[in-house]
Amino acid sequence: MKKIILGVFALLAMETTSAQTLEKMQWFNEPAQWEIKDKALSMFVTPQSDYWRISHYGFTVDDAPFYYATYGGEFEAKVKITGDYKERFDQAGLMLRIDHENYIKAGIEFVDGKFNLSTVVTHKTSDWSVITLDKPVPYIWIKAVRRLDAVEIFYSFDDKTYTMMRNAWLQDNTPVKVGFMGACPDGNGFNVKFEHFQVKHLPDLRRLEWLKKNAE
């Protein structure tokens, strides 16, 4: 009987981590137009909005829409992103944010008529790395794996084969806001859709190591 009860709890835990309830998430910089339908979030990205701190450009902005839930510990998060990118620097992606000085955003960014896999890592100042794609893509999957004090960022075109695009430091043992962001620094806004958002809990590596060393 004990095994059956434990099995039921395990199944319930798997269901909780298999998909997130979008209605229970919250906005930072809520856009004027957005909706949740068929387990997907669609929004019209606020014009003249972005996330960036200081470096290279000399300004700080923290005013783009971000829809998130807060998670502690180690986890894997992923989402499918489809955007109607139009103007230079139009972007949409997955974002992990501790506060206004510490965040990672990764996704598609439209620059000079080309689609770029883009990652911005900010710790007091921002940096920016890009991988230019040969041709436009209808959608992209972005996955972030948080382990200890690092986050690995991956992209995929089919949710099967994932390729790493960045490994970045992020303070461990600190709650993180995880969700979707869109930014439109130069343009008048654009439509973007986020689907199949999932955050899966990963057991803490340090605790697993301790358990292994102190096994009965």
KATAGI-V786877 format. One record per backbone hydrogen bond with DSSP energy under -0.5 kcal/mol. NH is the residue of the N-H (numbers start at 1). CO is the residue of the C=O. Records with the same first field share a line. If there is no record, write none. Layout:
NH->CO ; CO
This chain:
5->1
6->2
7->3
8->4
9->5
10->6
11->7
12->8
13->9
14->10
15->11
16->12
17->13
18->14
19->15
20->197
22->20
24->21
25->22
26->68
28->66
33->44
35->42
37->35 ; 40
40->37
41->194
42->35 ; 40
43->192
44->33
45->43 ; 190
48->184 ; 187
49->46 ; 184
52->61
54->59
55->53
57->55
58->54
61->52
63->50
64->50
66->28
67->180
68->26 ; 66
69->178
71->176
74->202
75->146
76->200
77->144
78->198
79->142
80->195
81->140
82->193
84->191
85->83
89->110
90->87 ; 110
91->183
92->108
93->181
94->106
95->179
96->104
97->177
98->102
99->102
102->99
103->122
104->96
105->120
106->94
107->118
108->92
109->116
110->90
111->109 ; 114
114->111
116->109
117->131
118->107 ; 116
119->129
120->105
121->119 ; 127
122->103
123->125
124->101
125->123
126->53
127->121
129->119
131->117
133->115
140->81
141->156
142->79
143->154
144->77
145->152
146->75 ; 144
147->145 ; 150
150->147
151->168
152->145
153->166
154->143
155->163
156->141
162->160
163->155
165->153
166->153
168->151
170->149
176->71
177->97
178->69 ; 176
179->95
180->67
181->93
182->65
183->91
184->49
186->88
192->43
193->82
194->41
195->80
196->39
198->78
200->76
201->199
202->74
208->204
209->205
210->206
211->207
212->208
213->209
214->210
215->212
